[in-house]
Amino acid sequence: MSYETEQLAVLPLGTEIIEREVEALVPIAVGDTWSQVLQEQEIIIKDDIIIEIRTR
């Protein structure tokens, strides 16, 4: 068992791990609020399935 796998076993349930960050194109339209467009979003993935999209 690798060190990383061992560490996963001791994390409390519900712990979130940032694996990587990506940049993406974001659609915008006239009338959008610029400050909301600039907010970062988090995509939560579990077992390779997107389960939630959050705005930070």
C-alpha positions as CSV (number, residue, x, y, z in Angstrom):
1,M,0.0,0.0,0.0
2,S,1.4,3.4,-0.9
3,Y,1.9,6.2,1.5
4,E,-0.8,8.3,-0.2
5,T,-3.3,5.4,0.2
6,E,-2.5,5.0,3.8
7,Q,-3.1,8.7,4.4
8,L,-6.5,8.5,2.7
9,A,-7.5,5.8,5.2
10,V,-6.9,8.1,8.2
11,L,-8.8,11.1,6.8
12,P,-12.2,11.9,8.5
13,L,-15.3,11.2,6.4
14,G,-16.3,14.3,4.4
15,T,-12.7,15.5,3.9
16,E,-12.2,17.2,0.5
17,I,-8.9,16.9,-1.4
18,I,-7.9,19.4,-4.1
19,E,-6.4,17.2,-6.8
20,R,-5.8,19.9,-9.4
21,E,-7.1,23.2,-10.7
22,V,-8.2,23.8,-14.2
23,E,-9.1,26.9,-16.2
24,A,-12.2,27.0,-18.3
25,L,-14.1,29.3,-20.6
26,V,-17.2,30.8,-18.9
27,P,-20.2,31.9,-21.0
28,I,-21.3,35.5,-20.3
29,A,-24.1,37.7,-21.6
30,V,-25.1,41.3,-21.5
31,G,-26.8,41.9,-18.2
32,D,-24.6,39.4,-16.2
33,T,-23.1,40.7,-13.0
34,W,-19.3,40.8,-13.5
35,S,-18.4,40.1,-9.8
36,Q,-20.4,36.9,-10.0
37,V,-18.7,35.9,-13.3
38,L,-15.3,36.3,-11.6
39,Q,-16.1,34.1,-8.6
40,E,-14.2,30.9,-8.5
41,Q,-16.2,27.7,-8.7
42,E,-15.5,24.3,-7.3
43,I,-16.6,21.1,-9.0
44,I,-17.0,18.2,-6.5
45,I,-16.4,14.8,-8.0
46,K,-17.0,11.4,-6.3
47,D,-16.2,8.1,-8.0
48,D,-15.7,10.0,-11.3
49,I,-19.2,11.6,-11.2
50,I,-19.8,15.3,-10.7
51,I,-22.0,15.6,-7.6
52,E,-21.9,19.3,-7.0
53,I,-20.8,22.7,-8.4
54,R,-20.1,25.4,-5.8
55,T,-19.2,29.1,-6.0
56,R,-16.5,30.1,-3.5
